[in-house]
């Protein structure tokens, strides 16, 4: 996909700068947004309050009494040029394994309560519908396609700690599923959902409109920071993280759930370098390389 030659810079009042890399989500656009956000964080400019990278853009909040808007824009444009012209476009990040109980009874029960008037197909399950719209044989094939490739955390937000993830696969092989016709008023905490081309983790119980695929026993938002993986921050995922889903059965779900309750659970993860050109040139081969990092973790 070809990106616009330059990002679009617009101001929101006196305190916000929005930088739109592209009108469409793509690995290239997300890489530029994430790399620029990392660069701004490393620059540590006095006056920057928050940096929020998203799928194909980033929003910067700043204090105009400490940082002139012209200086901020100049620095952002400098970083954009550096990222686009870099000989090797790479990010130091990590790959994290997330256990998922697909087709679990909790999301099935909620889905059954929100069929008529909410869902495109009042019969069957969310997984059945997801398989149907992707032309797959059955829910089992959709589940396999969902967990066999890694996913990139393209943004975090909307609800505390909630990540949106983009499948690292050629566009013609990416799964796509419409959201519910009308949002549910209930979704179990830690549900793995799917809407459009994105997977999302529901960090807390609440409303939602993504198709429900399963549930994970591991928290992604821990305000009390009980688990060691949250020792530096209460939110697990960061933009640029890579996720590998691992299917588990009920017995393993219960075992992990008990470890979380005891405060002893640790996510399996490993440091990796995400190189954009390699990911685009040979998606299958590059995904294998990424997954091998978990094998030795």
C-alpha positions in Angstrom: 0.0 0.0 0.0 1.3 3.5 -0.9 1.2 6.1 1.9 0.5 9.7 1.2 3.8 11.5 0.8 3.3 13.6 3.9 1.1 13.3 7.0 -1.7 15.8 7.7 -1.1 18.1 10.7 -4.1 19.7 12.4 -4.6 21.5 15.7 -7.3 20.8 18.3 -7.6 24.0 20.3 -4.4 25.2 22.1 -3.3 21.8 23.5 -3.6 19.1 20.9 -1.8 18.2 17.7 -3.3 15.5 15.5 -1.0 13.8 12.9 -2.8 11.7 10.3 -0.4 9.4 8.5 -3.0 7.9 6.2 -6.8 7.7 5.9 -6.5 3.9 5.8 -5.0 1.4 8.3 -2.0 -0.5 7.0 1.2 -1.9 8.5 3.1 0.9 6.9 0.9 3.7 8.3 0.8 2.1 11.7 4.6 1.7 11.7 5.1 5.4 11.0 2.7 6.4 13.7 4.2 4.1 16.3 7.8 5.0 15.4 7.0 8.7 15.6 5.4 8.2 19.0 8.5 6.4 20.3 10.7 9.2 18.9 8.7 11.9 20.7 8.9 9.9 23.9 12.6 9.6 23.6 13.0 13.3 22.8 11.4 14.1 26.2 10.3 17.6 25.2 9.3 19.7 28.2 5.6 20.5 27.8 4.4 17.2 26.3 1.6 15.8 28.4 0.6 12.7 26.5 1.3 10.9 23.2 -1.5 8.6 21.9 -0.6 6.6 18.8 -3.5 5.0 16.9 -4.0 2.8 13.9 -2.9 5.4 11.3 -2.4 8.5 13.3 -1.1 9.9 16.6 -2.5 12.6 18.9 -0.2 14.7 21.1 -1.4 16.7 24.1 1.0 19.5 25.2 1.1 22.5 27.5 1.4 25.6 25.3 2.9 27.6 28.2 5.9 25.2 28.2 6.2 24.2 24.6 5.4 26.4 21.6 3.2 24.8 19.0 5.6 25.7 16.2 8.4 23.9 18.0 6.3 20.8 18.6 5.3 20.7 14.9 8.8 21.2 13.8 10.1 18.3 15.9 7.2 16.0 14.8 7.9 16.8 11.1 11.6 16.1 11.7 10.7 12.7 13.2 8.3 11.9 10.3 11.1 12.5 7.8 13.6 10.4 9.8 11.1 7.5 10.0 10.2 7.5 6.4 13.8 7.8 5.2 15.3 5.3 7.5 17.3 2.6 5.7 16.0 0.0 8.0 12.5 0.6 9.4 12.5 -1.4 12.6 11.1 -1.3 16.1 12.4 -3.0 19.2 9.4 -4.6 20.8 8.2 -8.0 22.3 6.0 -10.9 21.4 3.5 -12.1 24.1 1.6 -15.3 24.2 -2.1 -15.0 25.2 -4.1 -18.1 26.2 -7.7 -18.2 24.9 -10.6 -20.5 25.6 -12.3 -20.3 22.3 -16.1 -21.0 22.1 -16.4 -20.8 25.9 -19.7 -21.0 27.7 -19.6 -17.4 29.1 -19.5 -15.6 25.7 -21.9 -18.2 24.3 -24.4 -17.4 27.0 -24.1 -13.7 26.4 -24.3 -14.1 22.7 -27.5 -16.1 23.0 -29.1 -13.2 25.0 -28.3 -10.7 22.2 -29.4 -12.3 19.0 -32.8 -11.0 18.0 -32.5 -7.3 16.9 -28.8 -7.2 17.7 -27.1 -9.7 15.4 -27.1 -10.3 11.6 -27.9 -13.9 12.2 -30.3 -14.7 15.0 -29.4 -18.4 14.7 -26.0 -20.0 15.5 -23.1 -18.4 17.3 -20.8 -15.5 16.7 -18.1 -17.9 15.7 -20.4 -19.6 13.2 -21.2 -16.2 11.7 -17.5 -15.3 11.6 -16.7 -18.5 9.7 -19.6 -18.0 7.3 -18.8 -14.4 6.2 -15.2 -15.4 5.6 -16.2 -18.4 3.5 -14.7 -20.9 5.9 -15.9 -24.4 6.5 -16.9 -24.0 10.1 -16.1 -22.3 13.4 -13.1 -24.6 14.0 -11.4 -23.3 10.8 -12.0 -19.7 11.8 -10.4 -20.4 15.3 -7.4 -22.0 13.6 -7.0 -19.1 11.2 -7.2 -16.7 14.2 -4.5 -18.3 16.3 -2.1 -19.5 13.7 -0.7 -16.1 12.8 0.6 -13.3 15.1 -1.1 -10.0 15.6 0.2 -6.5 16.0 -1.1 -4.1 18.7 -2.0 -1.1 16.6 -3.5 1.0 19.3 -4.6 0.9 23.0 -7.5 2.8 24.3 -11.3 3.4 24.2 -11.6 1.5 27.5 -8.7 1.3 30.0 -6.1 -1.1 28.7 -8.2 -2.3 25.7 -5.9 -3.2 22.7 -6.8 -3.3 19.0 -4.8 -5.8 17.0 -4.1 -6.1 13.3 -3.4 -9.5 11.8 0.1 -10.0 10.4 -1.0 -11.6 7.2 -1.4 -10.6 3.5 -4.5 -8.5 3.1 -6.2 -11.2 1.0 -5.8 -13.7 3.9 -6.9 -11.3 6.7 -10.1 -12.2 8.5 -12.8 -9.6 8.4 -16.1 -9.8 10.4 -18.8 -7.1 10.7 -19.7 -5.9 14.2 -23.1 -6.5 15.7 -26.0 -4.6 14.1 -26.6 -2.9 17.5 -24.2 -3.0 20.4 -24.8 -5.4 23.3 -25.2 -4.0 26.8 -23.1 -6.8 28.3 -19.7 -8.4 27.4 -17.8 -10.6 29.8 -14.5 -9.2 31.0 -11.5 -10.5 29.1 -13.5 -11.4 26.0 -11.6 -11.8 22.8 -13.7 -9.9 20.2 -13.6 -9.3 16.5 -14.9 -6.4 14.4 -13.9 -5.3 10.9 -10.3 -6.4 10.5 -9.4 -6.0 14.2 -9.2 -8.3 17.2 -9.9 -6.5 20.6 -9.6 -7.6 24.2 -12.3 -6.3 26.5 -10.4 -5.4 29.6 -13.5 -5.0 31.8 -17.1 -6.1 31.7 -19.4 -3.7 29.7 -21.1 -2.9 26.5 -19.6 -4.0 23.1 -20.4 -4.7 19.5 -17.6 -7.0 18.4 -18.3 -10.7 17.6 -17.2 -12.7 20.6 -14.7 -15.5 19.9 -13.7 -16.6 23.4 -12.2 -15.5 26.7 -8.8 -15.4 28.3 -8.0 -16.0 32.0 -5.2 -13.5 32.1 -5.7 -9.8 32.9 -4.6 -7.0 30.6 -5.5 -4.2 33.0 -4.4 -4.5 36.6 -4.8 -1.2 38.5 -3.6 -2.8 41.7 -0.5 -4.1 39.8 -0.6 -7.4 41.6 1.1 -9.4 38.9 4.8 -9.0 38.1 4.0 -8.3 34.4 2.3 -5.1 35.6 5.1 -3.9 37.9 5.9 -0.9 35.8 2.4 0.0 34.5 -1.2 -1.1 35.1 -1.8 -1.7 31.4 -0.2 -4.7 29.8 -0.2 -3.9 26.1 1.7 -1.1 24.2 1.5 -0.1 20.6 3.9 -2.2 18.6 3.6 -5.3 20.8 3.0 -8.6 18.9 0.6 -11.2 20.2 0.3 -14.9 19.6 -2.9 -16.5 20.7 -2.7 -20.0 22.1 -5.9 -22.1 22.4 -6.6 -23.7 25.8 -9.3 -26.1 27.0 -11.3 -25.6 30.2 -8.9 -27.5 32.4 -6.0 -25.2 31.4 -8.2 -22.1 31.6 -9.0 -23.0 35.3 -5.3 -23.7 36.1 -4.2 -20.4 34.7 -7.1 -18.6 36.4 -5.9 -20.0 39.7 -2.4 -18.8 39.1 -3.7 -15.3 38.4 -5.7 -15.4 41.6 -2.6 -16.5 43.6 -0.6 -13.7 42.0 1.9 -16.1 40.5 1.0 -16.0 36.8 3.6 -14.7 34.3 2.9 -14.1 30.6 5.2 -15.9 28.2 7.0 -13.3 26.2 10.3 -12.5 24.4 12.0 -9.5 22.9 11.9 -9.2 19.1 12.8 -6.6 16.5 9.9 -5.9 14.1 11.3 -5.0 10.7 8.7 -3.6 8.4 10.3 -4.5 5.0 10.7 -8.2 6.1 7.1 -8.4 7.3 5.9 -7.1 4.0 8.2 -9.1 1.7 7.6 -12.5 3.2 4.7 -12.5 5.7 4.6 -16.3 6.3 8.4 -16.7 6.7 8.7 -13.6 8.9 5.8 -14.8 11.1 7.6 -18.1 11.6 10.7 -16.1 12.7 8.6 -14.1 15.2 7.0 -17.2 16.7 10.4 -18.9 17.0 11.3 -16.3 19.6 8.5 -17.6 21.9 9.7 -21.2 21.5 13.0 -20.3 23.2 11.6 -17.9 25.8 
